[in-house]
Amino acid sequence: MIGIGLIGYGHWGPNHVRVFNQLRESRVEIVVDLDATRLEAVRQQFPGIDTSTSYDDVLGHPDVEAVVIATPVSTHHSLVKAALRAGKDVLVEKPMTYTAAESQELLEIADDEHRVLMCGHVFLFNAGIRKVRQYIEDGTLGRIYYMTATRTNLGPVRRDVNALYDLGSHDVSIFRYLLGRQPTEVVAWGESFLQHEVEDVTFACIEFPDRVLCHMHVSWLNPRKERTLVVVGDKKMVVWDDTSPLEPLRLYDKGLMQEPYYDSFGQFQLVLRDADVLIPKINAEEPLKLQAQHFLNCVARREPPLADGQFAHDVVLTLEALQRSLHRGGSRQPVIPTQELPAHPRSRRPCFLPS
């Protein structure tokens, strides 16, 4: 039984307590929050869980082996660092930190301390997104031309980070996961309509190697909730809609074909290919619960997780480049390459992902 300490009982905190207590391999031992009302809610709903207003009580708790951090982004660096130094494995909500310098330090500390460091990029555990990755890896879609993601809603509006860091971190992690590579350049435009210097809407273009283009639109200021991803390949195309629980994925056998003849020298014909639309069966499993199970497996086996410190650092590097572009009027910004960590004696093979 792996003892869990939770720091932060805000929006996601109650869900973390629920899923970790549902799993056989873990038990939440203590919850820390600065809000007395939230702690009273913990005591009412989970009488056997300790509560405190000091994170030191988590780090010093004799039954806590792993710490889950669900606090504002500005606190992630200091809290994760303290937990790792205290010998705890850590699952921290996305994004791992606000700056790449902070995330680089954390993944180095985790490596030095032989600790599991995982970031809560929960859409890596979404069954629809995993199916899209399968389509890419097995060649169903062919060569990937571009992807476009939309993630909008009317609120909730945050003050600690802008919509890019709040919502865009999801899509950056999805692009990174599906393509398996780090982007090279980014361009972003946004505006602060509701709060001073806190962008509530952002449009961004991200270029990956081999001329793969990714576009995303994120906003807290939209009348419709949208969570969609379109992936266009030279063989087939796929659309993922997270707001459609019954049919989240559609595979389109559509595209363009070259005719086998030329009208004249240097010219060729392109014709539409419009065939069947496949709606694959997707098993509905809660991504947060799969993420928690994956974290526990990695802690038990001492293996690096899917969204490990390096993956999370890559996401922060991209977000940082996008933020620079935002503040520089939409100018092209390079994504600074990550530095390879020294090889560690333990396996760097990612821990298995539940199927």
N, C-alpha and C positions, 0 to 999 in steps of 0.2 A: 504494500500500500504506500503510495507516494503522497506525502503531505504537501498541500498547496497553501501558500499564503497569497492573498489578493490585496494589492494596493490600488485603491480607487473603486468606489461603489457607485459610479455615476450611471451613464447611459448603458455601457456594456458590462459593467461589473456584475449585476444580478444574473446576466446570462452565463458569465463565466462560472459563477458559483453553481448554477443549475447543472451545466453540462459536466463539470468536474465531479460533482457529487453523484451524478447518474452513472459515471463510469466505474467499473469494478476496481480499477487499478489505483484510484486516487480518492482523496478526501480533503475538502477545504478545512483547514485548521483555524485560520484567523483571517479577518477582513479588517483593513485599515482605511479610514477615510477621515477627513477633517470635519465633515458635517455630522453633527450629533443626530439629526433626524434620520439620516441614511443608516447610521449604525443601529439606531433603535429598530429600523425596519429589518435589519439583519437578525437582530436578537429575537424579534417576533416570528420571523419566518423560519429561521434556522437556529433553534435554541442551543444546539451543541457547538456552535462556532464562536470562538473568541473574537472580541472586537477591541479596537484601539484607535487612537488618533495619531500614533507615532509609528513610522515605518521601522524604527529600531526594534519594535516588538515582533515584527515579522522576521527580520534578519537574525534575531536572537532566539527565535522560537525553536525549541528542541525537536519538534516533530515536522518542521517545514524543510523540505528538500528542494522545492522549486517555487519560484515567485512569479506571479502573473501581475503585470503592471498595466493598468487601464486608467491612466491619468492624462492631463494635458501634455501636449508634445514638449512644451518647454521644460517639463520636469523629467522627461525620459532619460536624458543623459546621466544626470546625477543619481537617479534611482537605480537604473540598470547597473551603473558602475559600482554602486554600493553593494548591490545584491551579488554581483559577480565576485567582488572582493571578499564577500562574506561566505563564499563557497556554495552559492545557490545557482541552480540552473534557472534560466529566465525566458519567459514568453512575454513580449512587450507589444502593445498595440501599435498599429501603423500610424504614420511613418515612424521608423525607429528613432530618429532624431530630426532636428531641424536643419542641421548643417552636416556636410560630409566629413568635416574634421572630427566632429563628435562621433559619428557612426564608425569611422575608421578606428578611433581609439577604443570603442567598445568591442569591436570584433577582435582586435589585437589582445585586449584584456581577457576576453573569453577563451582565446586560444592559449594564452599563457596560463590561465587558471584551470584549463581542461574542463570548461563548463559548456553546457549546451545553451546557445543563444538563438532564439527564434523570434521572428517578427510576425505579427498577426495579419498577414496578407491573406485574408480569409477566402478570397475568390479563387485562390489556387486549389481550394478544396471544393469548389462548386462543380457538380457533376456535368453541367453543360459546358463549362470552360475546359474541363478535362477531356470531354469528348471532342471539342474543337482542336485541342492539342493532338489528340490521336489522329484526327483527319489530316493535320499538317505533317505529322511524323510518318504516317503510312503512305503519303503521297496522294491521298484522295483529292485534295484541292489543287495539286500540282504546284507550280512555282507561285509563291505568294506575291501579289502585286501591292496590295495595300489593305489596311484595316482602318475602320472608323468607329469610335465609341462615343456614346452619348450617356451622360449621367447627370440628370437634372431633377429638381424638385422645388417646391416652395418651402424653403427652410429644410432642416433647422439651421439657423445662422449661428456661426461660432465666432468667438472673438480672439481665441488663442492662435488660430491659423486661418489662412484664406481658403477659398473653395479649391484652389489648385492643390494645396497640401492635404485638405480634408477629403475631397472626392477624387481628385486627379491621381492621388497615390494608388488608388485601386486600379485605375486603367493603366498607369505606368507599369505596375506590377504584372498585370495581365499581359500586356504587350511583351514584357521581358520574359515571362514564363512561356508564352506561346512560341516566340521566336528563338529563345535560348541564347540570346546575345544581347550585348549592351548597345544602345543607340550611339550614333556619332555626332549628330547635330540636332538642335531644337530651335523652334521659333514659337513665341507665345504672345498673345494679346489678351488684355483683360481690363476690367474697370471696376472701380469701387463705387457702387451706387448707394449702398446702405450704411457703410461705415468708412471712416477716413482711413485710407491706405490699407484696407482689407478687401482684396478683390473678391467679389461675390460671383463673378462670371469670368470664365477663361476659355479662349479658343487656342488650341495648340497643335503644331505639326512636329512630329518626331521622325527623324530619318534613321533607319537602321542600315547595316551593311547590305550589299547587293541591291541597293536602291529600293528597299521596302519602305513604304511610307505609312505612317500611322497618324491619324488625326483624332483629337478628342475635344468634346465640348462638355464642360462642367459648369453647373450653376446652382445657386441656392434661390434664384429668382426666376422661377419658371412655373407656369400654371399646371404643368403635367409632370408626373413622375415617370421618368424614362431611365431604363437600365438596359441598353442595347449595345451589341457589338456586331459589326459586319466584317467578314473576312472574304476578300476577293482573290481567287487564284486563277491560273490560266486554264484549269480543268473544270473546277466547280467553285461554288460560292456558298457560304454558310452564314446564317443570321441567328444570333443568340438574343433572346429577350427574357430577362430575369423577372419581369413582371407578369409573365405568362406561365403559371405553374404547371398547366397541363401540356402545353406544347412549347417548351422553352427553346427548342432548336429546330431549324429548318435547313435542309441541305438542298441547294438548287443546282440542278444540272443545266446551267446556263453559261453562255460565254460567246466568244467570237471565234470563227474559224476562217482560215485562208482558203480561198477557192484554189483548186489545182491548175488554174490557167491564168494568164495575164491578158488584160485588155491591150496593153501596149508595153513597150520596153520601160522598165523601172516602175510599173504600176501593178497592183494586185487587188483583188476583191476581198472584202471582209464580209462575212455573212453571220447572222445571228444563229446561235444554237440554243433552242428553247425546248428542253425536255422535261422530265418528271421533277417533282418536288418531294423529297423524302422527309418525313417527320419521325426521327428515330426515337425509340423508347429510352427515356432517361429515368433512372432510379432516383426517387426523391429522398435524399439524405441531407440532414442538416449540416451545412458546411462548418459551422462553429464546433459542432460535436466531433466531426472528422478531424478538424484542426487540433482539438484538445487531445484526441486519441493519438494522433501523430506525434504530438509533443511528448506525451507520456512514453510512447514507444522509443523515441530518441533518447529520453532521459534514462530509461531502463537499459537500453543497449549501448549507450554512450556513442551514438552516431549523430552526425550533423543533420539537421532537418532540411526539408525542402526549401523553406524560406529562412535560411540561416543568416548569420551576420553578414556574409559577403553579398548575398542576394539583396538583403535589406539596404546595405550600403550602396549597391548599384542603383537602387530605386531613389535613394536620397541624392546621389550624384545627378541623376536626371532631373529630379525636382529642383535642385539648386540651379541647374543650367536653365530650366524653364523660368525660374524666378528672376534670374539675371536678365533674360530676354524680356520679361514683363516690364522690368524697371528701366530697360533701355529701348523702349519704344518698338519692340518686336524685332530687334536685330537678331541675326543668326548667332547662336552660341554653341561652342563645342561642349560635348560631354567629356569631361576630363577622364581619361582611362584610369581604372583602379589599379593599384599596385598589388602584385601577387604576394600573398602571405607566404612565409617560409613553410615548407612542407612539414607537417606534423606526423609523428610516428603513427598516430591512430588513423583509421580510414577516413578519407574525405568523401567516400561514397555516401550520397544522401540516404537517410533512413527510408525504409519502404513506405509507400503511400497506400493506405487501405483501398482496395478495389471495390 
